[in-house]
Amino acid sequence: MRLIIAEKPSLARAIADALPGQSRRSDGALTVGDTTVTWCLGHLLEQAPPDAYDPALKQWRLDHLPILPDPWRLMPRPKARGQLAVIRRLLKEASSVVHAGDPDREGQLLVQEVLDYLKWRGPVARLLVNDLNRPAVVKALGQLRDNSEFQALYRAAETRSRADWLYGINLTRAWTLTGRQAGHDGVLSVGRVQTPVLGLVVRRDAEIAAFRPRPFHVLWVDLAVEHGQLRAWWQPGEHNPLDDQGRLLERGPAEALAARLPGSQGTLTSLNAKKSRQAAPLPYSLSALQVDAARRYKLSAKAVLDTCQSLYERHKLITYPRSDCRYLPAAHHGPSRQALTHACQGDATLGPWLAGADFSLRSKAFNDAKVSAHHALSPTGTRPDFSRLSASEANVFRLIARNVLAQFYPPLETREVKAEFTILEERFRAQGREILAPGWKPLFTTRDEAPPLPPLREGEPARVQETGVEDRETRPPEPFTDASLIKAMMNIARYVQDPAVKRTLRDSDGLGTEATRAGIIETLLDRGYLVRQQQALRATQTGHALINALPEAVGRAERTALWEQRLTDIAETGSDPSPFLSGLVEDLRGLLGAADAGRMRSALSDARGVAPAAPSAAPSKRKPRRSGTGKGATTKRGSSKRSPTQSASGKTTGTSSGRRKAGTSKPRSKKTDDA
């Protein structure tokens, strides 16, 4: 019997439907001919808690740290034991196994750790499914690969899991115990991704709080030229009071010049016109989609992820959504016409866009060299029934279809003109943009364009018709939103201060992954470190206190970005993960030595930030979060364990721990500690 183990039931059903013959349902499995398809329920196993290695570690004590498992152990999740028993029974009957986890690092780990735990030693093939529609699954079943090709990916995922455990368990215990000594009643969760993300928000909020607006002044003139009129702006010289960005700090010079300008004649002394061609925006990765959907429809990152999962699993309208890639295989170019026709026909928005597409065009998006485990999100070709889609599902589907359709539109062609006038020996600048060929632009709602300038020639005269002086103020940085925080996590090099580290970061290096970024934000909200204020994400007093009490490096992105780089190297080159973990342990020892109750007490008393949201009277219906990683939860990998940090009060002061012996603590919650 051939046994196929899928990551989740929806994938198992799609695989069974693609096999020749009638499927027969049994306990925890589907059988078609001599093939049985069973499934995991997200992660069936988890890293064992500290007390599984030593019962004494159930009590939280500073002198127990660092906790270093050897050898590492996995244990079944409480609600996964039944399905694990099904897989154990089926493996005893199997002659071969097909690993059908999702086509990514975590998907490789999820199924393979079960096979290793159950000591399967037989042959294993690998099935990679990006599209749950039957033709795509049939094709994937005909292209099985040897699972040994993915051992480096598995080792990288296993290393990530262990590193997150070491980092999260040890630092969470250390700073929770230090917090109790300082009077904080609650768990202070630290994780290698969630904490740097919190640090981004804390520092942005601090910049906003410290910001003091500075006035500046601008002078404009309306000019009559040979073929019309335009508005130009004064460029004050260095002899005027200017800030470091060339803004005028005193109104007097602008008023004095404005009084002399009416009726003055000048000359167009410099004219620069540049034509440009801009290709359509690429198809979406998940994070890029989350950014656009948050801006356009005010959807949270988690709402976009959940919507994509529904479009993928329930409606089968889009390909695998948790992709970090914005390119499509070259082989998709030909079939795109039929897929997009089915996806767009009959829809009032997509239909007209489909009619304008030229499927003979080939954009740079179709590039095999840019496609790795996943490709960009795209319609599968299943005809959507929009009456069965929620408003969010319909909106997100249209965005995905639009960005693929745009690949079959010509480039946007523009002409940008910059003109400089000299009037009364002062410089004035004007600029405009003319659309020569709209190309793909009508598919996208964008901000208003600068109006085009009238036809100009260098040397032509200009006469001042009207002038004005405007008083303005510098503006503080904008608070993070779901969209801007996801974008910051994608492009973390912009927030890295260390020049040496910044040089090593690649465009693809970021905080978290496509599958985890939404969950990281939700975890920080659940734990009382962030709150939503309309669309803004703001750090609470507890969040500020934690970041200010931790060593600076823990709350910054450099370490985590380099971690991801090392994990990627392990996955791509098969390098030994032992040096990475050994270096992490040495790093941990140094960080643990920095845990200081005095610094924590000062951070708690000085903490700024907003008060955490009041807990809801109704019980939460949120699915349990996955513990043991500290990276933030995702809806992808199932979990039956709740993190103790979810019960943290979010208070910045408290006295309940004052009577405990310093350096020891037994948290009130009976739940296991979390990374």
N, C-alpha and C positions, 0 to 999 in steps of 0.2 A: 504494500500500500504506500502510495506517495502522500505525504502530509505537507500541506501548505499552511504556514502560520502567518496570519495577517495581523497588522497592528491593531485593528479595531473591527468591530462587526460589520460596519458599512463597507469596508474594503473586502472583507471575507465574502459578503453577499455578491459584490460586483465580480469577484474572481469566480465564484461558483456559477454565476449566470453566464460567464464567458466560456466555461468548459462545455464540451460536447456531451449532451445527455441531460436527463432530468435529475435535479438535485433532490436529495432526501435529507430531511432535518433529523438530527439526533441531539443528544444532550451536549450542548456546547460546541456543535460542529455541523457542517453540511457535507454530505457525501455525494459525489458525482462519479459513477463508474468506479475505477480503482483509485480515485483521488479523494482525499478527505481534506476539507478546508476548516480550520479552526481559527481562533483569534485570541489576541490579548485584549485587555481593557485599559489601554494606556500601559503604564509601567505596572507589571505584576509584582516586581521586586523593588526593594529600596535598600539603601545603605543601612546597615544595622546601627542602632543607637549606641552611645558610649557604654551604657550598662550591660549591653550584650557581650562586651569584651571583659568587663569587670563590674560586678554588681556595686562596688563602692563608687563607681562613677555616676550612679544615679543621683547622688548628692552633688550639687554644684560647689566646687571649692577651687580657689585660685591655685592652691598647691598641687592640684591634679593636672594643671595645664603645662605644656600642650598635651592633648590626647592624640596618640599616634597609633592607629590600628595596625597590627601585624600578626597574622595575615588579615587582609580585608575580608569582610563577610557581607553577604546580602541576606535579606530575609523577606518572606512574602508579605505583601501588604494585607492588612486584616480582611478586607472585602474581596481580595483576589484569590484566596486560597482555593475556592471552588473551581475557578477556571484553570488555575495552575494544576489542579488534580486531573482535570480533563486532558490537558496537554501531556501530562506525565503518562496517563493511560494510553493515549494515542501514539506516543513515541515508542512504546513497547511493541506496538503492532506495525510500525512504519519500517520500510526498507530505505527510504530516502526522505529528505526534508527540503522544502522550499521556504526560504526566509522572505517574507513579504512585508517587512517593515516599511515605513515611509522612506522615500529616497533621500535621506539626510543623515547627519551624524547621530542625532538622537534616535531616529528610526532604526539605524543599524544596531545601536546599543540595546534598544528595547526588546527585540526578539532574540538577539544573540546571547544576551545575558541569561535569558530563560533556558536556551539550549545548553549553555555552559553549566548553569545551576543544576539542571536535570541530567547532566553528564551524558549528553548525546555525543556519540563518537562516529556516527555514520556520515555519509555524504550530504553536503548542504549546497543547494543552488540559491541564487539570488534573483528575485523578481522585483523589477523597478516599475512602479505604476504612477504615472503623473496625471492620468485622466481616467475617471471611473466609468466612462461610457464603454459599452461592450466592445466595439471595434478596437478601441485603444487597448483594452485589457487583453483581448485575444492576441493582438500584435505583441504585447509585452510578454505574454506566456510563450510565444514563439521565439523570444530572445533572452532566455534565461542565461545567467552568467554564473561562474563559480564563486561562491561566497568568499573563498580565500582571497579574491581580489580586493575585498573590502576590510581586511584585517587591520590595516593602518587606520581606517576610519573608525573602526570599533575601538582600537586602543586610544585614539584621541578622545572619543566619547567617554570611555571608562576613566581616563585620566582627568577629564573635566569633572566628572562626577566625584571622584575622590578628592580632587583639589578643592572643589566647592565645599565638600564636607569638612575638610581640615580647616579651611579658612573660616567658614561660617560657624561651625560648632565652637571652635576655640575662641574666636573673637567675640561671638555673642555671649558666651559664658563670662569671659573676662570683663567686658564692659557692663554686662548686667550686674555682676557682683560689685564692680567698682561703683556703679550707679546706686546700688543699695547702700553701700557705705556712705555715699554722698547724700542719701535721703530720697532717692527716686524709687518709687514703688511700681515696678513693672519690668518686663523683659525689654532689653535694648538689642534689637536684632541687627547684626552686621553681616553683609554679604558682599562678595567680590564685584557684583554688578549693581545691586540695588543701592549700595552705599555711595559709590561714585555718582550715580544718577541723582540721588538725594543731594549730594554735594553740588551738582550743577544748579539745582533749584535754590539751595540755600545761598550760594554765592550770588546768583542773579537777584534774589530778593534783597540781599545785603547791599548790592550796587544800587538798587532802586531806592532803598531806605536812605542811603548816604547821598543820593543825588541832590544837588542844589541847582535849580534852573538859573541860567545866565542869559540875560537879555542880549540880543544883537539886532542889527538893523539892516534892511536891504532897500535899495533904490532901483526903481524900474523906469523905463521910458518907452512910450509908444512912438514908433518911428514910421513915417511915410517914406516908402521906397518907390522905385519906378513902377512896379507891378502890384502894389498893394500896401499893406502895413503889417507890422509885427511888433512884438514886445521884446525888449532886450534888458539885460540886468547889468548894473554897474559892477566892475571888478576893481575894488579900491586898491591902490598901491600900498607898498610897505611903509610909506611915511604916515599912514593912518593907523589908529589904534585897532589892531587885529588880534584874534586869538590864533591858536596853532592850526586851525583849519581855514584861515583867511576870512573869518566873519568879522564884520565891523562892530566894535563894542560901544561906540559912542554915536549918538544920533546927529550931533552937530555937523560933522563933515558931510553927511548925506543931505541934510537940510540946506546947507550952504550951496552945494552943487545943484540941488533941485531948483533953487531959486534962480540960478543962472541959465538953466537949460531950456525953458520954453522958447520955441522958435529957432533954436540953434541949428546950424547945419553941420553935418558930419559926413564921413566917408566910410564905405565898406572896405576895410583894409585887409581883411583875411577871410577867405572862403574855402571851406573844406567839405567836399561832398564824397560820401563813401557808399557804394552799393554793397549789399550783403545778401547771402542766401542762408537760410536757417532751416535745417531739417526738422521734421516733426519730433515732438517729445517721444521718447522710447516707450514701449509697453511697460506696464507696471511690475515692479517687485512689490512684495507686501508692504514694506515700510513706505515706499513712495506712494502707494495707494492710500495708506493711512494718513499721510501728510495731506494729500489732496482732498480726501473725503472729509477730514476734520475741518479744513478751511472752507470747503464748499457747502457741506451739509451739517457741520457742527457735530459730527459723530466722534465719539471717543475712540482711541486706538483699539480698545477691547471690542467695542461695538463693530468696528470694521472687520476685525479678525473673526468674530462670531458670524457676521454676515457672510464673509467669504467661505467659512466652513459650511454654512447652510447651502450656499450656491454650489459648492463642490460636492458635498455628500448627499444632500437631500434632493436638490434640483438637477445636479449633474450638468450645470450650465458653464462651469469654468474649469480650467485645469488646476492642478495642485497649487494651493494658494500660499503656502508658507515658503515662498521662494525669495532668494536674495538676488536673483538675476533679472536683468531687464532686456535680455536678448532672446531670440527664438531660433530654433534649429533651421538650417537652410531648407530641409525637407518639408517644413511647414508652409513654405511660400506658395507652392502650387495649390494645396488643399485649402488655403485660407479663403479663397473666393467662395467656395461652397459653405464653409463653416460660418463665415460672416454673413452670407446671404440668409442662412437659416436663423442666425442669431438676431438679425436686424429687421428682416421683412415684417411689415405690419405694425411696427412701432413708430409713433408719430415723430419721435426724436431721432432714432437711429435710421429709419427708412430713408429720409432725404440724404443723410450722410452716406449711406450705402450707394445711393444712386450716383453720387459724385465721385466715387472711388475709381481709380484706374489700376486694375489688377495686373497690368503689365509692368508697373513700377516695382523696383526692388530696393528697399531701404537698407541702411546699415544695420537695422535691427535683426536681420536674418544672417546670423554669424555664428557658425559652429564653434569657432575658437573662443567665443565669449560665453558659451553654455557649458555648465559643469553638471552637477547632480540634478539641477532643476533648470527650467526655462521660465521666461516671464509668464505672468498670468494672461490667459487668453480664453476666448469663448471656445467651447468644445464642438459647437455645431448643432447641439440639441436646440430644438425650437422652444423658446421660452413662452410660457403662458403667464403673461404679466398680471393677469387677474389672480394668480395664485402666489404672486410675490408680494412681500411687504414693501412699503415705500422705501425702506433702507436697502432691501435686496435689489429692487429695481434700479435705484440710483447708483448703487455700487456696480451692478452689472453693466449699466450704460457707460460708466467711466472706463471699465475694463475693455468693453467692446470699442469704445471711441478711440482709445490709445492704440489699439491694433489697427483699426480702420485708418487712422491717420498715417500709417506707414504706406498707404496706397494713394496718398495725395502728394502733389509736388511741393517743393520747398517754398517757404515764405520768402519773398524777395522784397527788400526794402532799400530805401535811399535815405541815409542820415546826413543832414546838413548842419554844419557848425559855422556860424558867421560872427566876425568880430568887427565892431564899428569903433572909430575914433571920433569923439565929439568933445570939443573944448579940452583937447589933449588928455582925455580920460577914455578908458577902454570899456566897452559894453558888449556883452555876448548874448547871442540868441541861438537856439537850436530847434530843429524840427525833424520829424520822421515821416516819410511818404511811403505808403505801401504800393509797390509796383505790381506785385502778383500775390494775392492772398494765400494761395496754396492751402495748407492744412488749417490756417488760422480760424476760419469760420466754425470749426468744430469745437473751439475752446473759448470759453468766456473769460476774457482777460480785462485787466484794468484799462481805463481810457488811455489812448495813445496821445502823445504830444501832437498838436496839430501841425501839419506840414507848413513850412515857410513858403512865401510866394517865390516865384523865380527870381534869382539874384545873380549879379555879376560883380566880380571884384572891381572896386574902384567907383562903383555907382554912388551917387549922393543919397543922403538920408536926412530928413528934417524931423526935429522933435515936435510931436503934437501934444503930448501930455506926459506928466511925470507923477511919481508917487513914492513916498517913503513909508515902509511898513515896519512895525515893531514886532519882533518875534522872540521866542524863547527856545533855548535848547531843551530837548525832551529826554526823559529818563529811558533806560532800556525797557523794552516790553517784557512783562512777566511771561514765563513759559506757558504754553498751551500744549495740548496733546500733539498738535501738528509740529510745533517748533521743538518740543522735547524729543519726539521721535527723530526729527531731522538732526538734532544735536547728537543723539545716540548713533545715527548712521555716519555722521561726519565728525567723529570725536577728535580728529587731529586738530581741528580749529580751536579746541579747548585745552590742548596740551601745552603746557608752559615750557617744559624741558626741551631745548632746541635739539639735543641729541636724539631724544625719543621721537620728537616730531619728524625728524628726517627719516626715521626707520619705518614710520607708519605708512601703510599703503592705502589707496583709496577705499579698499574694501574693509579696512580695519574699523571696528566700531565697538560700542558697548552693547552686549546682548546679541541676540540673533533675531531673524524675522519671526521665529516662533515664540520668542520670549519677551520682546520689548513691550507689547501691550500688557502682559501679565506683570512685568516689573512695575509699571505705573500703578496698576490696580493693587499690587501688594503694598506699595508705599502709602496708598490711600487707606487700605484696610488696616494697616498698622499704626495709623494716626500720625505719620510723618509728613504727609501732604494732605491738602484739602482742595476742593474745587471752589473757586469763586467765579461764578458764571463760567466762562470758557478758560479762565486762568487757573494754573496749578501753582499753589503757594505752599511754602514750607511752614509747618507748625512750630510752636515753641520747642516741642520735643525733638523735632527734626533738626532745628538749629542747634540745640544743646548737644545732640549726639555728634554732629559733624564737628563742632568746635571742641569737643572733648577727645575726639579720636586723633591719632597722628595724622598730619596733613595728607600724607601719601594715601591713606586708606580712603579718604573722601575725594580723591582725584582719579582721573581716568587713565593715567599713564600705566599703572600696574596692570589693570584689567585689559587694556588694549594690547599690551605686550604679551599677556597670557594668551589672548585669542590668537595672536600671531604665532606663538609657540605651538599652540594646539593645531593650528592650520598646518604648520610645518610637519607635525607628527602625522597628521592625516594624509598629507600629500607626499611625504618622503619616506614614511615608515620609520622615522628616527626613534630611538629608545626614549620612552617617557621618564625613565628613572632620574636623570639629571634635573629635569623640570621639577619633579616632586621633591627631590632632595633640596633644591634651591628654595622651594616654597617653605619647607620646614625650617630652614635657617632664617628665612624672612619672618616667619611666624614667631620664632623665639624673640627676635628683636622687637616686634610689635607688641607682644605680650608684656615685655619689660617696660613698655611705655604706658601701661594702664595705671592711672593715677587718680585717686579719689579727690585730691585737692583740685586738680584741673577739672574733674567732672563737676564738683560742687560749684566752682566758679562758672562753668559753662551753663549749669542749670539756673543759677541765680541771674546771670546776665542774658539769658536767652530771649531773643526777639521772636518774631513770627506770629502767625495767627493762632488763635485757640483752636484745638482740634474739634471736629464736628461732634455734636452730642450723639451718643449712641441711639439707634432706633429702638423704639419700644417693641416693635415686631421682630420676631426672629429672622435672621438673615437667611435668604434663599440662595446665597452665593455658594457655588460648589466649593468643596474643601480644596485647600491649596496643597500643592506638593511641598513637603518639608524636606530638609536635608541638603538643600543646595544654596539657599540664600539668594538665588538669582531672581526670585520672583516667580509667580506661578504662571502656568499657561493652561489653556483649556484643552491642549492637545494630549497631554499625558495624564491619564486619570490618577486620582489619589483619593484615599479614604482617610488620610491623616490630616488633622488640622495643626497648623503651626501655633506654638504657644504665644508667639508674638502678636497673634490676632487678639489676644485678650489684654494686651498692654493698655493701660489706662490713658496714656498720652499725657499724664500730668508731668509737670516739671518739678514738683516738690512732693514730699511725702515723708512720713516718719515711721512707717510700719517696719522698716528694716533696722531702725536705730537700736533695737534691743538684741539684734543678732550678733553673734561673734563675728568680728571683722574677718573678712576673707572667706567666709563660708556662707552658704545660703541654700535653702531648699525652696525653689519657687513655689508659689501658691498653686499654680496650674499643675495638674498631673500629666499634662501632655509632654511629649519629648521636646528637647531643645532643638532649635532650628538654626540652619546656617543662613 
